[in-house]
Amino acid sequence: MDVRRSADFYNAAGVCEMTDPASEASAFAVQKVHEPLAREIRPGMRTLDLGCNAGRFCFAMEEMGAVPVGIDCANVPLEHARLLAAKRGSRCRFVLGDLNHLPFGPDAFDLAVFPQNIIEHSYDAVDRLAARLTTVLRPGGKLCVSARDELLKHGGDREFLDRYDAATGRVATVYTIPGKGEFEGSCHFWTAAFAVHVIGRRLRPTTVRQLPNGLFWLVFVNDKSA
């Protein structure tokens, strides 16, 4: 992920009804994985939302009993999250930062979540993130990933294949925001099996489950010694 381009896009996009945790319309994202996520949460658990945007997963995990921290590269949605946290009297904390360089010390978290945004990151970037999580997560800590399998999603889509670079997995994309212009971006072609392969080099996979809504729920454990 090009952090600057991503920040420019999400700052320009701002917070809409579909991403605002204060709006019922944004609840769909959490609802898709509520059951398996709630199963992992314990009271007082220190959780990290990787790419939190305006914080809907952080607030959801807090309702489940966790003490969440969210990190994102875009300050506009983070400011919205902070204002909402203050309004709610929430303990959620929101950090402006880069997933390539997590600004947290050893054993800072019991659980990290990577909810449906793995496609924004290259294979090398996810490998580096997983390596960093072996330090940031406590021994026995977990990483939970939810993602669609792009092979199942796009199959014989000719337009998609025209934008797809098989050597890197990158899919060239241009996003248009009315009144703000066009923003160059990219996503990457992830399958459930390849996510298990890449992340599994650093963290041990324990769960690979396809949910009724088509998402895959992947859980990895940090096996490092204390």
C-alpha positions as CSV (number, residue, x, y, z in Angstrom):
1,M,0.0,0.0,0.0
2,D,1.2,3.5,-0.9
3,V,0.6,5.2,2.4
4,R,0.5,8.7,1.1
5,R,-1.9,7.9,-1.7
6,S,-4.1,5.9,0.7
7,A,-4.1,8.7,3.2
8,D,-5.0,11.3,0.5
9,F,-7.9,9.1,-0.7
10,Y,-9.4,8.4,2.8
11,N,-9.0,12.0,3.9
12,A,-10.8,13.2,0.8
13,A,-13.5,10.5,1.2
14,G,-14.0,11.6,4.8
15,V,-16.7,9.8,6.9
16,C,-20.0,8.8,5.3
17,E,-23.1,7.1,6.6
18,M,-21.6,3.7,5.6
19,T,-18.4,4.2,7.7
20,D,-19.6,6.3,10.6
21,P,-19.9,4.2,13.7
22,A,-22.7,6.5,14.9
23,S,-24.8,5.4,11.9
24,E,-26.8,2.2,11.9
25,A,-25.9,1.9,8.2
26,S,-22.2,1.2,9.1
27,A,-23.1,-1.8,11.3
28,F,-23.1,-4.2,8.3
29,A,-19.3,-4.6,8.3
30,V,-19.1,-5.7,11.9
31,Q,-22.2,-7.8,11.6
32,K,-20.6,-10.0,8.9
33,V,-18.0,-11.2,11.5
34,H,-19.6,-10.5,14.8
35,E,-20.1,-14.1,15.8
36,P,-16.5,-15.3,15.3
37,L,-15.0,-12.1,16.5
38,A,-17.0,-12.1,19.7
39,R,-15.9,-15.7,20.3
40,E,-12.2,-14.4,20.5
41,I,-12.8,-11.5,22.8
42,R,-12.3,-11.7,26.6
43,P,-13.1,-9.0,29.1
44,G,-10.2,-6.5,29.4
45,M,-8.4,-7.9,26.4
46,R,-6.1,-5.4,24.7
47,T,-7.0,-5.4,21.0
48,L,-5.6,-3.6,17.9
49,D,-7.6,-2.7,14.8
50,L,-5.3,-2.6,11.8
51,G,-6.6,0.1,9.5
52,C,-9.4,1.3,11.7
53,N,-10.8,4.2,9.6
54,A,-13.5,5.9,11.8
55,G,-13.4,3.1,14.4
56,R,-16.4,0.9,13.9
57,F,-14.5,-2.3,14.8
58,C,-12.9,-0.6,17.8
59,F,-16.2,0.4,19.2
60,A,-17.7,-3.0,18.5
61,M,-14.8,-4.7,20.3
62,E,-15.2,-2.4,23.3
63,E,-18.9,-3.4,23.5
64,M,-17.7,-7.0,23.6
65,G,-15.5,-6.2,26.6
66,A,-12.1,-5.3,25.0
67,V,-9.9,-2.3,25.4
68,P,-9.2,-1.4,21.8
69,V,-6.6,0.7,20.0
70,G,-7.1,1.6,16.3
71,I,-4.4,2.6,13.9
72,D,-4.9,4.3,10.5
73,C,-2.9,6.5,8.1
74,A,-5.7,9.0,7.5
75,N,-6.3,11.7,10.1
76,V,-9.8,12.8,8.9
77,P,-11.6,9.5,9.9
78,L,-9.4,9.3,13.0
79,E,-10.5,12.7,14.2
80,H,-14.1,11.7,13.8
81,A,-13.4,8.5,15.8
82,R,-11.8,10.5,18.6
83,L,-14.8,12.9,18.8
84,L,-17.2,10.0,18.9
85,A,-15.1,8.3,21.6
86,A,-15.2,11.5,23.7
87,K,-19.0,11.8,23.2
88,R,-19.5,8.2,24.2
89,G,-17.1,8.2,27.1
90,S,-15.2,5.4,25.3
91,R,-11.8,4.1,26.3
92,C,-10.9,3.4,22.6
93,R,-7.7,5.1,21.5
94,F,-6.9,6.1,18.0
95,V,-3.4,6.4,16.6
96,L,-2.2,8.0,13.3
97,G,0.4,5.7,11.9
98,D,1.6,3.3,9.2
99,L,1.0,-0.4,9.2
100,N,4.4,-0.8,7.7
101,H,5.9,0.6,11.0
102,L,3.6,-0.2,13.9
103,P,4.5,2.2,16.7
104,F,3.9,-0.2,19.6
105,G,6.2,-2.0,22.0
106,P,6.6,-5.7,22.7
107,D,3.6,-7.7,24.0
108,A,1.3,-4.6,23.7
109,F,-1.8,-6.5,22.5
110,D,-3.6,-9.8,23.1
111,L,-5.4,-9.7,19.8
112,A,-5.1,-7.9,16.4
113,V,-7.9,-7.7,13.8
114,F,-7.4,-7.1,10.0
115,P,-11.0,-6.7,8.9
116,Q,-11.6,-6.9,5.1
117,N,-8.7,-4.6,4.2
118,I,-5.9,-7.1,3.4
119,I,-6.6,-6.4,-0.3
120,E,-5.1,-2.9,0.0
121,H,-1.7,-4.4,1.0
122,S,0.9,-6.2,-1.1
123,Y,2.2,-9.7,-0.3
124,D,5.5,-8.3,0.9
125,A,3.7,-5.7,3.1
126,V,1.5,-8.3,4.8
127,D,4.6,-10.5,5.4
128,R,6.3,-7.5,7.1
129,L,3.2,-6.8,9.1
130,A,3.0,-10.4,10.3
131,A,6.6,-10.3,11.3
132,R,6.1,-7.1,13.3
133,L,3.1,-8.7,15.0
134,T,5.3,-11.4,16.4
135,T,6.7,-8.7,18.6
136,V,3.6,-6.5,19.2
137,L,1.4,-9.4,20.1
138,R,2.0,-11.2,23.4
139,P,3.0,-14.9,23.4
140,G,-0.2,-16.8,22.5
141,G,-1.8,-13.6,21.1
142,K,-3.9,-13.9,18.0
143,L,-4.4,-12.2,14.6
144,C,-7.9,-12.4,13.1
145,V,-8.3,-11.7,9.4
146,S,-11.6,-11.5,7.5
147,A,-11.4,-11.4,3.7
148,R,-13.1,-12.4,0.5
149,D,-11.3,-14.9,-1.7
150,E,-10.7,-12.8,-4.9
151,L,-10.6,-16.0,-7.1
152,L,-14.1,-16.9,-6.0
153,K,-15.2,-13.3,-6.3
154,H,-13.9,-12.4,-9.8
155,G,-13.7,-15.8,-11.6
156,G,-14.0,-15.0,-15.3
157,D,-14.4,-11.2,-15.0
158,R,-12.7,-9.9,-18.1
159,E,-12.5,-6.3,-17.0
160,F,-10.9,-7.3,-13.8
161,L,-8.4,-9.5,-15.5
162,D,-7.4,-6.6,-17.8
163,R,-6.3,-4.6,-14.7
164,Y,-4.6,-7.6,-13.0
165,D,-0.8,-8.1,-12.9
166,A,-0.3,-11.8,-12.3
167,A,3.4,-11.3,-11.4
168,T,2.6,-9.0,-8.4
169,G,-1.1,-9.6,-7.7
170,R,-1.7,-5.9,-8.1
171,V,-4.9,-4.6,-9.6
172,A,-4.7,-1.1,-10.9
173,T,-7.6,1.1,-9.7
174,V,-8.8,4.7,-10.0
175,Y,-11.3,6.0,-7.5
176,T,-13.5,9.0,-8.2
177,I,-14.8,11.2,-5.3
178,P,-17.4,13.7,-6.5
179,G,-16.0,17.2,-6.0
180,K,-12.6,15.9,-5.0
181,G,-11.3,14.4,-8.1
182,E,-9.7,11.1,-9.1
183,F,-7.3,9.1,-6.9
184,E,-5.0,6.4,-8.1
185,G,-4.9,3.3,-6.0
186,S,-4.6,-0.5,-6.2
187,C,-5.8,-3.6,-4.6
188,H,-4.1,-7.0,-4.5
189,F,-5.4,-10.4,-5.5
190,W,-5.6,-12.4,-2.2
191,T,-7.1,-15.9,-1.8
192,A,-7.7,-17.5,1.5
193,A,-5.1,-20.1,0.9
194,F,-2.4,-17.5,0.0
195,A,-3.2,-15.4,3.1
196,V,-2.7,-18.6,5.2
197,H,0.6,-19.2,3.4
198,V,2.0,-15.6,3.7
199,I,0.9,-14.9,7.3
200,G,1.5,-18.5,8.3
201,R,5.3,-18.0,7.8
202,R,5.2,-15.8,10.9
203,L,2.1,-16.7,12.9
204,R,0.6,-20.2,13.2
205,P,-2.7,-20.6,11.4
206,T,-5.4,-22.3,13.6
207,T,-8.7,-21.5,11.9
208,V,-9.7,-21.3,8.2
209,R,-13.5,-20.9,8.0
210,Q,-15.8,-19.7,5.2
211,L,-18.7,-17.8,6.7
212,P,-22.3,-18.0,5.3
213,N,-21.9,-14.5,3.8
214,G,-18.9,-15.7,1.8
215,L,-16.1,-14.1,3.8
216,F,-13.3,-16.2,5.1
217,W,-12.4,-16.0,8.8
218,L,-8.7,-16.7,9.5
219,V,-7.1,-16.9,12.9
220,F,-3.3,-17.1,13.6
221,V,-1.5,-17.5,16.9
222,N,1.8,-16.0,18.0
223,D,3.9,-18.9,19.1
224,K,6.9,-16.9,20.3
225,S,8.2,-17.6,23.8
226,A,7.7,-15.1,26.6
